[in-house]
Amino acid sequence: MRLTIDLNRCQGYAQCVPLAPEVLRLVGEEALAYDPNPDDSQRRRVLRAAASCPVQAIVVEVDPPADRDTP
């Protein structure tokens, strides 16, 4: 899973932070810091945090399943 936040779009509402506190945190009053490669165990929390963003600044890319060699 890969997390990207458009910091130009983010307005610092911080509605996402309490939903995924191990991945997202406020630095100061408005700056958002985040882990761009959160552990897969945080997937549900990260997806909820992304859905909560009122300006849709959070993009979550879920890893595709590994390709299998087919005969």
PDB file of N, CA, C and O in Angstrom:
ATOM      1  N   MET A   1       0.852  -1.169   0.000  1.00  0.00           N
ATOM      2  CA  MET A   1       0.000   0.000   0.000  1.00  0.00           C
ATOM      3  C   MET A   1       0.896   1.230   0.000  1.00  0.00           C
ATOM      4  O   MET A   1       1.920   1.271   0.683  1.00  0.00           O
ATOM      5  N   ARG A   2       0.499   2.221  -0.769  1.00  0.00           N
ATOM      6  CA  ARG A   2       1.238   3.479  -0.835  1.00  0.00           C
ATOM      7  C   ARG A   2       0.265   4.623  -0.574  1.00  0.00           C
ATOM      8  O   ARG A   2      -0.848   4.650  -1.100  1.00  0.00           O
ATOM      9  N   LEU A   3       0.709   5.554   0.243  1.00  0.00           N
ATOM     10  CA  LEU A   3      -0.106   6.700   0.635  1.00  0.00           C
ATOM     11  C   LEU A   3       0.536   7.967   0.092  1.00  0.00           C
ATOM     12  O   LEU A   3       1.735   8.191   0.260  1.00  0.00           O
ATOM     13  N   THR A   4      -0.274   8.793  -0.558  1.00  0.00           N
ATOM     14  CA  THR A   4       0.186  10.082  -1.054  1.00  0.00           C
ATOM     15  C   THR A   4      -0.804  11.138  -0.605  1.00  0.00           C
ATOM     16  O   THR A   4      -2.016  10.948  -0.706  1.00  0.00           O
ATOM     17  N   ILE A   5      -0.289  12.242  -0.112  1.00  0.00           N
ATOM     18  CA  ILE A   5      -1.152  13.349   0.284  1.00  0.00           C
ATOM     19  C   ILE A   5      -0.739  14.574  -0.504  1.00  0.00           C
ATOM     20  O   ILE A   5       0.427  14.970  -0.491  1.00  0.00           O
ATOM     21  N   ASP A   6      -1.694  15.168  -1.186  1.00  0.00           N
ATOM     22  CA  ASP A   6      -1.447  16.402  -1.926  1.00  0.00           C
ATOM     23  C   ASP A   6      -1.432  17.536  -0.910  1.00  0.00           C
ATOM     24  O   ASP A   6      -2.480  18.038  -0.505  1.00  0.00           O
ATOM     25  N   LEU A   7      -0.233  17.929  -0.507  1.00  0.00           N
ATOM     26  CA  LEU A   7      -0.108  18.942   0.540  1.00  0.00           C
ATOM     27  C   LEU A   7      -0.531  20.329   0.062  1.00  0.00           C
ATOM     28  O   LEU A   7      -0.767  21.217   0.881  1.00  0.00           O
ATOM     29  N   ASN A   8      -0.630  20.524  -1.253  1.00  0.00           N
ATOM     30  CA  ASN A   8      -1.167  21.786  -1.767  1.00  0.00           C
ATOM     31  C   ASN A   8      -2.685  21.829  -1.614  1.00  0.00           C
ATOM     32  O   ASN A   8      -3.270  22.897  -1.437  1.00  0.00           O
ATOM     33  N   ARG A   9      -3.306  20.676  -1.681  1.00  0.00           N
ATOM     34  CA  ARG A   9      -4.757  20.586  -1.540  1.00  0.00           C
ATOM     35  C   ARG A   9      -5.187  20.500  -0.076  1.00  0.00           C
ATOM     36  O   ARG A   9      -6.238  21.020   0.298  1.00  0.00           O
ATOM     37  N   CYS A  10      -4.372  19.844   0.749  1.00  0.00           N
ATOM     38  CA  CYS A  10      -4.690  19.665   2.170  1.00  0.00           C
ATOM     39  C   CYS A  10      -4.861  21.022   2.850  1.00  0.00           C
ATOM     40  O   CYS A  10      -4.025  21.914   2.701  1.00  0.00           O
ATOM     41  N   GLN A  11      -5.943  21.163   3.589  1.00  0.00           N
ATOM     42  CA  GLN A  11      -6.240  22.415   4.284  1.00  0.00           C
ATOM     43  C   GLN A  11      -5.988  22.329   5.786  1.00  0.00           C
ATOM     44  O   GLN A  11      -6.246  23.288   6.512  1.00  0.00           O
ATOM     45  N   GLY A  12      -5.489  21.198   6.253  1.00  0.00           N
ATOM     46  CA  GLY A  12      -5.166  21.048   7.666  1.00  0.00           C
ATOM     47  C   GLY A  12      -6.368  20.850   8.571  1.00  0.00           C
ATOM     48  O   GLY A  12      -6.291  21.137   9.765  1.00  0.00           O
ATOM     49  N   TYR A  13      -7.480  20.364   8.027  1.00  0.00           N
ATOM     50  CA  TYR A  13      -8.656  20.100   8.857  1.00  0.00           C
ATOM     51  C   TYR A  13      -8.381  18.983   9.860  1.00  0.00           C
ATOM     52  O   TYR A  13      -8.982  18.946  10.934  1.00  0.00           O
ATOM     53  N   ALA A  14      -7.485  18.086   9.514  1.00  0.00           N
ATOM     54  CA  ALA A  14      -7.014  17.001  10.383  1.00  0.00           C
ATOM     55  C   ALA A  14      -8.091  15.999  10.768  1.00  0.00           C
ATOM     56  O   ALA A  14      -7.964  15.332  11.795  1.00  0.00           O
ATOM     57  N   GLN A  15      -9.133  15.876   9.982  1.00  0.00           N
ATOM     58  CA  GLN A  15     -10.149  14.863  10.261  1.00  0.00           C
ATOM     59  C   GLN A  15      -9.582  13.459  10.086  1.00  0.00           C
ATOM     60  O   GLN A  15     -10.103  12.498  10.652  1.00  0.00           O
ATOM     61  N   CYS A  16      -8.528  13.344   9.312  1.00  0.00           N
ATOM     62  CA  CYS A  16      -7.909  12.048   9.041  1.00  0.00           C
ATOM     63  C   CYS A  16      -7.039  11.555  10.195  1.00  0.00           C
ATOM     64  O   CYS A  16      -6.916  10.348  10.404  1.00  0.00           O
ATOM     65  N   VAL A  17      -6.444  12.464  10.934  1.00  0.00           N
ATOM     66  CA  VAL A  17      -5.439  12.109  11.940  1.00  0.00           C
ATOM     67  C   VAL A  17      -5.957  11.146  13.006  1.00  0.00           C
ATOM     68  O   VAL A  17      -5.289  10.144  13.265  1.00  0.00           O
ATOM     69  N   PRO A  18      -7.101  11.385  13.637  1.00  0.00           N
ATOM     70  CA  PRO A  18      -7.543  10.436  14.669  1.00  0.00           C
ATOM     71  C   PRO A  18      -7.967   9.073  14.104  1.00  0.00           C
ATOM     72  O   PRO A  18      -8.067   8.096  14.847  1.00  0.00           O
ATOM     73  N   LEU A  19      -8.213   9.009  12.805  1.00  0.00           N
ATOM     74  CA  LEU A  19      -8.624   7.744  12.201  1.00  0.00           C
ATOM     75  C   LEU A  19      -7.443   6.825  11.893  1.00  0.00           C
ATOM     76  O   LEU A  19      -7.607   5.608  11.809  1.00  0.00           O
ATOM     77  N   ALA A  20      -6.254   7.406  11.726  1.00  0.00           N
ATOM     78  CA  ALA A  20      -5.047   6.610  11.462  1.00  0.00           C
ATOM     79  C   ALA A  20      -3.847   7.265  12.143  1.00  0.00           C
ATOM     80  O   ALA A  20      -2.913   7.702  11.470  1.00  0.00           O
ATOM     81  N   PRO A  21      -3.868   7.333  13.472  1.00  0.00           N
ATOM     82  CA  PRO A  21      -2.820   8.063  14.193  1.00  0.00           C
ATOM     83  C   PRO A  21      -1.423   7.453  14.092  1.00  0.00           C
ATOM     84  O   PRO A  21      -0.434   8.144  14.338  1.00  0.00           O
ATOM     85  N   GLU A  22      -1.326   6.182  13.737  1.00  0.00           N
ATOM     86  CA  GLU A  22      -0.007   5.573  13.578  1.00  0.00           C
ATOM     87  C   GLU A  22       0.616   5.903  12.223  1.00  0.00           C
ATOM     88  O   GLU A  22       1.798   5.646  11.993  1.00  0.00           O
ATOM     89  N   VAL A  23      -0.189   6.472  11.332  1.00  0.00           N
ATOM     90  CA  VAL A  23       0.273   6.781   9.979  1.00  0.00           C
ATOM     91  C   VAL A  23       0.302   8.289   9.728  1.00  0.00           C
ATOM     92  O   VAL A  23       1.184   8.790   9.031  1.00  0.00           O
ATOM     93  N   LEU A  24      -0.665   9.005  10.298  1.00  0.00           N
ATOM     94  CA  LEU A  24      -0.814  10.444  10.071  1.00  0.00           C
ATOM     95  C   LEU A  24      -0.660  11.206  11.377  1.00  0.00           C
ATOM     96  O   LEU A  24      -1.117  10.754  12.427  1.00  0.00           O
ATOM     97  N   ARG A  25      -0.013  12.365  11.309  1.00  0.00           N
ATOM     98  CA  ARG A  25       0.077  13.193  12.513  1.00  0.00           C
ATOM     99  C   ARG A  25       0.243  14.653  12.117  1.00  0.00           C
ATOM    100  O   ARG A  25       0.800  14.973  11.067  1.00  0.00           O
ATOM    101  N   LEU A  26      -0.250  15.519  12.975  1.00  0.00           N
ATOM    102  CA  LEU A  26      -0.077  16.951  12.766  1.00  0.00           C
ATOM    103  C   LEU A  26       1.242  17.392  13.374  1.00  0.00           C
ATOM    104  O   LEU A  26       1.621  16.954  14.461  1.00  0.00           O
ATOM    105  N   VAL A  27       1.927  18.256  12.663  1.00  0.00           N
ATOM    106  CA  VAL A  27       3.150  18.877  13.154  1.00  0.00           C
ATOM    107  C   VAL A  27       2.833  20.364  13.230  1.00  0.00           C
ATOM    108  O   VAL A  27       2.633  21.017  12.206  1.00  0.00           O
ATOM    109  N   GLY A  28       2.787  20.887  14.430  1.00  0.00           N
ATOM    110  CA  GLY A  28       2.327  22.267  14.585  1.00  0.00           C
ATOM    111  C   GLY A  28       0.816  22.305  14.462  1.00  0.00           C
ATOM    112  O   GLY A  28       0.134  21.338  14.802  1.00  0.00           O
ATOM    113  N   GLU A  29       0.298  23.411  13.981  1.00  0.00           N
ATOM    114  CA  GLU A  29      -1.158  23.553  13.890  1.00  0.00           C
ATOM    115  C   GLU A  29      -1.742  23.067  12.574  1.00  0.00           C
ATOM    116  O   GLU A  29      -2.905  22.667  12.534  1.00  0.00           O
ATOM    117  N   GLU A  30      -0.959  23.093  11.487  1.00  0.00           N
ATOM    118  CA  GLU A  30      -1.530  22.746  10.191  1.00  0.00           C
ATOM    119  C   GLU A  30      -0.718  21.776   9.352  1.00  0.00           C
ATOM    120  O   GLU A  30      -1.258  21.191   8.413  1.00  0.00           O
ATOM    121  N   ALA A  31       0.557  21.584   9.652  1.00  0.00           N
ATOM    122  CA  ALA A  31       1.397  20.724   8.812  1.00  0.00           C
ATOM    123  C   ALA A  31       1.101  19.250   9.094  1.00  0.00           C
ATOM    124  O   ALA A  31       1.039  18.827  10.248  1.00  0.00           O
ATOM    125  N   LEU A  32       0.923  18.493   8.040  1.00  0.00           N
ATOM    126  CA  LEU A  32       0.612  17.073   8.163  1.00  0.00           C
ATOM    127  C   LEU A  32       1.838  16.249   7.797  1.00  0.00           C
ATOM    128  O   LEU A  32       2.423  16.443   6.732  1.00  0.00           O
ATOM    129  N   ALA A  33       2.225  15.342   8.663  1.00  0.00           N
ATOM    130  CA  ALA A  33       3.303  14.393   8.391  1.00  0.00           C
ATOM    131  C   ALA A  33       2.662  13.016   8.257  1.00  0.00           C
ATOM    132  O   ALA A  33       1.667  12.718   8.917  1.00  0.00           O
ATOM    133  N   TYR A  34       3.239  12.181   7.397  1.00  0.00           N
ATOM    134  CA  TYR A  34       2.639  10.862   7.187  1.00  0.00           C
ATOM    135  C   TYR A  34       3.683   9.855   6.731  1.00  0.00           C
ATOM    136  O   TYR A  34       4.750  10.214   6.233  1.00  0.00           O
ATOM    137  N   ASP A  35       3.348   8.595   6.912  1.00  0.00           N
ATOM    138  CA  ASP A  35       4.171   7.485   6.455  1.00  0.00           C
ATOM    139  C   ASP A  35       3.674   7.108   5.061  1.00  0.00           C
ATOM    140  O   ASP A  35       2.539   6.649   4.931  1.00  0.00           O
ATOM    141  N   PRO A  36       4.482   7.285   4.014  1.00  0.00           N
ATOM    142  CA  PRO A  36       4.014   6.992   2.664  1.00  0.00           C
ATOM    143  C   PRO A  36       3.843   5.498   2.372  1.00  0.00           C
ATOM    144  O   PRO A  36       3.192   5.125   1.396  1.00  0.00           O
ATOM    145  N   ASN A  37       4.426   4.652   3.215  1.00  0.00           N
ATOM    146  CA  ASN A  37       4.318   3.204   3.027  1.00  0.00           C
ATOM    147  C   ASN A  37       3.862   2.540   4.321  1.00  0.00           C
ATOM    148  O   ASN A  37       4.636   1.825   4.959  1.00  0.00           O
ATOM    149  N   PRO A  38       2.620   2.771   4.708  1.00  0.00           N
ATOM    150  CA  PRO A  38       2.154   2.198   5.973  1.00  0.00           C
ATOM    151  C   PRO A  38       2.065   0.680   5.911  1.00  0.00           C
ATOM    152  O   PRO A  38       1.905   0.088   4.844  1.00  0.00           O
ATOM    153  N   ASP A  39       2.171   0.078   7.070  1.00  0.00           N
ATOM    154  CA  ASP A  39       2.044  -1.363   7.194  1.00  0.00           C
ATOM    155  C   ASP A  39       0.647  -1.781   6.748  1.00  0.00           C
ATOM    156  O   ASP A  39      -0.329  -1.061   6.961  1.00  0.00           O
ATOM    157  N   ASP A  40       0.568  -2.937   6.136  1.00  0.00           N
ATOM    158  CA  ASP A  40      -0.717  -3.418   5.630  1.00  0.00           C
ATOM    159  C   ASP A  40      -1.755  -3.591   6.739  1.00  0.00           C
ATOM    160  O   ASP A  40      -2.956  -3.590   6.471  1.00  0.00           O
ATOM    161  N   SER A  41      -1.299  -3.738   7.968  1.00  0.00           N
ATOM    162  CA  SER A  41      -2.239  -3.863   9.088  1.00  0.00           C
ATOM    163  C   SER A  41      -3.020  -2.566   9.316  1.00  0.00           C
ATOM    164  O   SER A  41      -4.037  -2.568  10.010  1.00  0.00           O
ATOM    165  N   GLN A  42      -2.553  -1.475   8.741  1.00  0.00           N
ATOM    166  CA  GLN A  42      -3.217  -0.175   8.882  1.00  0.00           C
ATOM    167  C   GLN A  42      -4.167   0.131   7.723  1.00  0.00           C
ATOM    168  O   GLN A  42      -4.748   1.214   7.672  1.00  0.00           O
ATOM    169  N   ARG A  43      -4.326  -0.799   6.809  1.00  0.00           N
ATOM    170  CA  ARG A  43      -5.103  -0.560   5.587  1.00  0.00           C
ATOM    171  C   ARG A  43      -6.495   0.001   5.864  1.00  0.00           C
ATOM    172  O   ARG A  43      -6.877   1.015   5.279  1.00  0.00           O
ATOM    173  N   ARG A  44      -7.247  -0.633   6.734  1.00  0.00           N
ATOM    174  CA  ARG A  44      -8.621  -0.186   6.990  1.00  0.00           C
ATOM    175  C   ARG A  44      -8.638   1.222   7.567  1.00  0.00           C
ATOM    176  O   ARG A  44      -9.465   2.044   7.173  1.00  0.00           O
ATOM    177  N   ARG A  45      -7.743   1.503   8.486  1.00  0.00           N
ATOM    178  CA  ARG A  45      -7.673   2.838   9.087  1.00  0.00           C
ATOM    179  C   ARG A  45      -7.297   3.892   8.043  1.00  0.00           C
ATOM    180  O   ARG A  45      -7.875   4.979   8.010  1.00  0.00           O
ATOM    181  N   VAL A  46      -6.328   3.562   7.199  1.00  0.00           N
ATOM    182  CA  VAL A  46      -5.888   4.509   6.172  1.00  0.00           C
ATOM    183  C   VAL A  46      -7.012   4.781   5.172  1.00  0.00           C
ATOM    184  O   VAL A  46      -7.217   5.926   4.769  1.00  0.00           O
ATOM    185  N   LEU A  47      -7.729   3.754   4.777  1.00  0.00           N
ATOM    186  CA  LEU A  47      -8.842   3.948   3.847  1.00  0.00           C
ATOM    187  C   LEU A  47      -9.944   4.808   4.464  1.00  0.00           C
ATOM    188  O   LEU A  47     -10.535   5.641   3.777  1.00  0.00           O
ATOM    189  N   ARG A  48     -10.221   4.617   5.736  1.00  0.00           N
ATOM    190  CA  ARG A  48     -11.207   5.466   6.420  1.00  0.00           C
ATOM    191  C   ARG A  48     -10.726   6.909   6.497  1.00  0.00           C
ATOM    192  O   ARG A  48     -11.501   7.842   6.285  1.00  0.00           O
ATOM    193  N   ALA A  49      -9.448   7.086   6.800  1.00  0.00           N
ATOM    194  CA  ALA A  49      -8.879   8.433   6.874  1.00  0.00           C
ATOM    195  C   ALA A  49      -8.985   9.126   5.518  1.00  0.00           C
ATOM    196  O   ALA A  49      -9.350  10.299   5.448  1.00  0.00           O
ATOM    197  N   ALA A  50      -8.671   8.413   4.450  1.00  0.00           N
ATOM    198  CA  ALA A  50      -8.764   8.989   3.107  1.00  0.00           C
ATOM    199  C   ALA A  50     -10.203   9.376   2.784  1.00  0.00           C
ATOM    200  O   ALA A  50     -10.449  10.436   2.208  1.00  0.00           O
ATOM    201  N   ALA A  51     -11.145   8.528   3.150  1.00  0.00           N
ATOM    202  CA  ALA A  51     -12.554   8.821   2.887  1.00  0.00           C
ATOM    203  C   ALA A  51     -13.049  10.015   3.689  1.00  0.00           C
ATOM    204  O   ALA A  51     -14.001  10.682   3.285  1.00  0.00           O
ATOM    205  N   SER A  52     -12.415  10.289   4.816  1.00  0.00           N
ATOM    206  CA  SER A  52     -12.864  11.393   5.669  1.00  0.00           C
ATOM    207  C   SER A  52     -12.364  12.757   5.208  1.00  0.00           C
ATOM    208  O   SER A  52     -12.847  13.783   5.689  1.00  0.00           O
ATOM    209  N   CYS A  53     -11.414  12.787   4.293  1.00  0.00           N
ATOM    210  CA  CYS A  53     -10.814  14.057   3.875  1.00  0.00           C
ATOM    211  C   CYS A  53     -11.819  14.884   3.076  1.00  0.00           C
ATOM    212  O   CYS A  53     -12.261  14.453   2.011  1.00  0.00           O
ATOM    213  N   PRO A  54     -12.188  16.071   3.577  1.00  0.00           N
ATOM    214  CA  PRO A  54     -13.197  16.873   2.885  1.00  0.00           C
ATOM    215  C   PRO A  54     -12.720  17.459   1.557  1.00  0.00           C
ATOM    216  O   PRO A  54     -13.541  17.864   0.735  1.00  0.00           O
ATOM    217  N   VAL A  55     -11.410  17.508   1.338  1.00  0.00           N
ATOM    218  CA  VAL A  55     -10.894  18.054   0.077  1.00  0.00           C
ATOM    219  C   VAL A  55     -10.244  16.975  -0.789  1.00  0.00           C
ATOM    220  O   VAL A  55      -9.614  17.282  -1.801  1.00  0.00           O
ATOM    221  N   GLN A  56     -10.397  15.726  -0.394  1.00  0.00           N
ATOM    222  CA  GLN A  56      -9.895  14.564  -1.133  1.00  0.00           C
ATOM    223  C   GLN A  56      -8.410  14.692  -1.465  1.00  0.00           C
ATOM    224  O   GLN A  56      -7.995  14.462  -2.601  1.00  0.00           O
ATOM    225  N   ALA A  57      -7.619  15.063  -0.459  1.00  0.00           N
ATOM    226  CA  ALA A  57      -6.179  15.235  -0.647  1.00  0.00           C
ATOM    227  C   ALA A  57      -5.399  13.940  -0.448  1.00  0.00           C
ATOM    228  O   ALA A  57      -4.203  13.893  -0.733  1.00  0.00           O
ATOM    229  N   ILE A  58      -6.059  12.892   0.035  1.00  0.00           N
ATOM    230  CA  ILE A  58      -5.371  11.638   0.357  1.00  0.00           C
ATOM    231  C   ILE A  58      -5.655  10.600  -0.725  1.00  0.00           C
ATOM    232  O   ILE A  58      -6.808  10.303  -1.036  1.00  0.00           O
ATOM    233  N   VAL A  59      -4.578  10.056  -1.289  1.00  0.00           N
ATOM    234  CA  VAL A  59      -4.695   9.017  -2.306  1.00  0.00           C
ATOM    235  C   VAL A  59      -4.037   7.755  -1.761  1.00  0.00           C
ATOM    236  O   VAL A  59      -2.887   7.780  -1.321  1.00  0.00           O
ATOM    237  N   VAL A  60      -4.773   6.661  -1.796  1.00  0.00           N
ATOM    238  CA  VAL A  60      -4.251   5.375  -1.330  1.00  0.00           C
ATOM    239  C   VAL A  60      -4.168   4.441  -2.528  1.00  0.00           C
ATOM    240  O   VAL A  60      -5.167   4.181  -3.198  1.00  0.00           O
ATOM    241  N   GLU A  61      -2.969   3.941  -2.789  1.00  0.00           N
ATOM    242  CA  GLU A  61      -2.769   2.951  -3.839  1.00  0.00           C
ATOM    243  C   GLU A  61      -2.585   1.603  -3.159  1.00  0.00           C
ATOM    244  O   GLU A  61      -1.614   1.384  -2.434  1.00  0.00           O
ATOM    245  N   VAL A  62      -3.518   0.716  -3.399  1.00  0.00           N
ATOM    246  CA  VAL A  62      -3.452  -0.622  -2.809  1.00  0.00           C
ATOM    247  C   VAL A  62      -2.610  -1.488  -3.731  1.00  0.00           C
ATOM    248  O   VAL A  62      -2.802  -1.489  -4.947  1.00  0.00           O
ATOM    249  N   ASP A  63      -1.677  -2.225  -3.142  1.00  0.00           N
ATOM    250  CA  ASP A  63      -0.790  -3.073  -3.937  1.00  0.00           C
ATOM    251  C   ASP A  63      -1.598  -4.106  -4.705  1.00  0.00           C
ATOM    252  O   ASP A  63      -2.480  -4.756  -4.143  1.00  0.00           O
ATOM    253  N   PRO A  64      -1.294  -4.258  -6.000  1.00  0.00           N
ATOM    254  CA  PRO A  64      -1.969  -5.318  -6.749  1.00  0.00           C
ATOM    255  C   PRO A  64      -1.434  -6.676  -6.312  1.00  0.00           C
ATOM    256  O   PRO A  64      -0.310  -6.769  -5.818  1.00  0.00           O
ATOM    257  N   PRO A  65      -2.224  -7.724  -6.487  1.00  0.00           N
ATOM    258  CA  PRO A  65      -1.726  -9.052  -6.126  1.00  0.00           C
ATOM    259  C   PRO A  65      -0.507  -9.397  -6.982  1.00  0.00           C
ATOM    260  O   PRO A  65      -0.379  -8.939  -8.117  1.00  0.00           O
ATOM    261  N   ALA A  66       0.369 -10.198  -6.425  1.00  0.00           N
ATOM    262  CA  ALA A  66       1.578 -10.596  -7.159  1.00  0.00           C
ATOM    263  C   ALA A  66       1.190 -11.370  -8.412  1.00  0.00           C
ATOM    264  O   ALA A  66       0.294 -12.214  -8.387  1.00  0.00           O
ATOM    265  N   ASP A  67       1.875 -11.069  -9.497  1.00  0.00           N
ATOM    266  CA  ASP A  67       1.607 -11.788 -10.747  1.00  0.00           C
ATOM    267  C   ASP A  67       2.058 -13.235 -10.609  1.00  0.00           C
ATOM    268  O   ASP A  67       3.109 -13.532 -10.040  1.00  0.00           O
ATOM    269  N   ARG A  68       1.256 -14.097 -11.131  1.00  0.00           N
ATOM    270  CA  ARG A  68       1.604 -15.516 -11.114  1.00  0.00           C
ATOM    271  C   ARG A  68       2.074 -15.910 -12.502  1.00  0.00           C
ATOM    272  O   ARG A  68       1.536 -15.456 -13.512  1.00  0.00           O
ATOM    273  N   ASP A  69       3.073 -16.754 -12.531  1.00  0.00           N
ATOM    274  CA  ASP A  69       3.508 -17.297 -13.819  1.00  0.00           C
ATOM    275  C   ASP A  69       2.487 -18.335 -14.250  1.00  0.00           C
ATOM    276  O   ASP A  69       2.153 -19.254 -13.501  1.00  0.00           O
ATOM    277  N   THR A  70       2.008 -18.172 -15.446  1.00  0.00           N
ATOM    278  CA  THR A  70       1.047 -19.145 -15.960  1.00  0.00           C
ATOM    279  C   THR A  70       1.707 -19.920 -17.089  1.00  0.00           C
ATOM    280  O   THR A  70       2.405 -19.338 -17.920  1.00  0.00           O
ATOM    281  N   PRO A  71       1.489 -21.229 -17.122  1.00  0.00           N
ATOM    282  CA  PRO A  71       2.118 -22.041 -18.181  1.00  0.00           C
ATOM    283  C   PRO A  71       1.490 -21.806 -19.517  1.00  0.00           C
ATOM    284  O   PRO A  71       1.902 -22.410 -20.508  1.00  0.00           O
TER     285      PRO A  71
END
